[in-house]
Amino acid sequence: MTVSRSPQPAWLNLYPLYQWLVYVPLAAVTTLVGALLSVPLALLVSPRLANLYVAVPWGRILSWLVPVRVEVEGMEHVDRNQSYVVVANHQSQFDIPVVYGWIGLDLRWVAKAELSRIPFVAAGCRAIGHVFIDRSDPDQARNAINRAVGHLKPGTGLMFFAEGTRSRSGALLPFKKGAFRVAIEKQLPVLPVTVIGSRDILPAGSLRIRPGRVRLVVHQPIDTQGMNAKDLGDLRRSAQAQIAEALVRTGPAT
């Protein structure tokens, strides 16, 4: 049976002009200004202030300019005085400004080393305390993450996209072990987060941006107190099941 689709609004035909002539230049300027502000603020005052007062507004501005409407469910599960290992699914590069702007935590991202080569952005990320890891060098990755965890303060989240890469189909990919190993070793609760709808804003492998809505579902944290390496598989499966259930239960953001 063929499912009919609603016709595309006529104004969307003109959206690429807005994207390239307005959105992209404004996003670039916003990112550059944010990076330039975050370095002195992080070094002279505190990385937390740079994150909450520069990086979080950056995420929101990039979303509002599209425009993307963000709906958040489950913020009652977040204790702003607790540190977490935050794990989320990854559908789009737009996951970053959305999660940054609306999760409500002072986040430290675990990102691939390639991002450390972006001028200005890399300097701002390093000043705040984000972690760049080389996936081909497990020792470097482990040491970088351990250093970051050692500097975590209450109310800070160490953020992982647990699939390790963006899902091109939208289907949930198997979760990597790294985030859960860190949570058990440091006895930090895991905070699962489901991102829904970002793939429609900016699909993996595409430069096309479209307005829309994204939903964040923040799940109840999973306590790791008393867990050891033998519990890693169960912890990973529990977090993945929560994230997968929300994807099925809520469907696309509307």
C-alpha angles and dihedrals in degrees: 000000000000116000113216118225127214112254115260113256110256093236091063088069087068095044095095088064090055091045096055101030099039115009101045095048092046092047091050093050092046091051093047094048091046092052093048092049097044096057099061092036092052095044099040102033115011140306089234092061091046090052098045099038102035111020097040093051088046090059092048095047092051089051096045092050094059085039106243120169112212122204119192126200125186103023087143086076092064118092106197090205093056128084117225143184098234116205124187140168116253121225104148146004084252088071087082101063091037096052092039093051101044113024093087098224137107095250131202109196125215102216137172117267093245090074090060089073096064108107117243092356091070091050092052092047093050092048091053092047105252114160125238114197132190106221090202091058111057093180092055091047093049094048093047092050092046090053090050093048090050089061098045114125127197110289094029124122127205102216125214131174092218096205090061093226141032118283108237094195097042090242115127113260124213112281120245119234099233101089093047093047089054092048092053096043092050095034091233122152117251115235110200117205126188118209113202127185102010091113088066090054097050117357120212111268093018135103093202115114123193132182116251147114132291126196124206117199112196110199131206110279119255112230114226098185108136094010121131137185091287089064095054095096094049091047092051092047092048093053093045091049092054093049092045093048092055091050090055096038099049102031119193120349109261 
